[in-house]
């Protein structure tokens, strides 16, 4: 993982704040879409009731609650510079 990335453990602690009496548990692991982006669905408890969050793995091993932006073809202006 790079120095700027957030680990899955840090995100789980931030969003679900698991404890020994109220742990967070993995409910699903898989790959998303045609690009095969990895995801993990975790479930935990918050004061308002149960909460399920999906975390997506980004490049260099970082995790986030948003899926990574797919790489799309792009045209650069350097190609046309004289």
Secondary structure as UniProt FT lines:
FT   TURN            3..4
FT   HELIX           8..16
FT   STRAND          25..32
FT   TURN            33..36
FT   STRAND          37..46
FT   TURN            47..48
FT   STRAND          49..57
FT   HELIX           59..61
FT   STRAND          63..64
FT   HELIX           77..80
//
